[in-house]
Amino acid sequence: MHDLPEEALLFLLGSRYCETDRLSETAWNLFGNAPTGWDRVQAICDYVHRLTHFLTRGLQHVSTEMSLHVLAYNLKRVINLLGMSTTMKAMRLLRA
């Protein structure tokens, strides 16, 4: 992580808008087998664009699904702000 620009570190922190402890398992189940790099990012973006409404019952389920949408949205923001190469470097460092 010491190779990342200082302004990128903020995007590696959890967020009060996204329950990362509950969402991580869901995200890996959905996208863990997707090819790494841009293909995985594209799979996440495609997933978000396909979902236009919630099909869940109860606030807990909506909260988890909404967190996944927030995660995908924020990932797109990070890519736009930092560029693909810096974002991918951060993802590789976090997974190591």
PyMOL commands that set and color helices and strands:
alter all, ss='L'
color gray80, all
select helices_A, chain A and resi 6-12+20-31+38-50+59-82+84-95
alter helices_A, ss='H'
color red, helices_A
deselect
rebuild
show_as cartoon
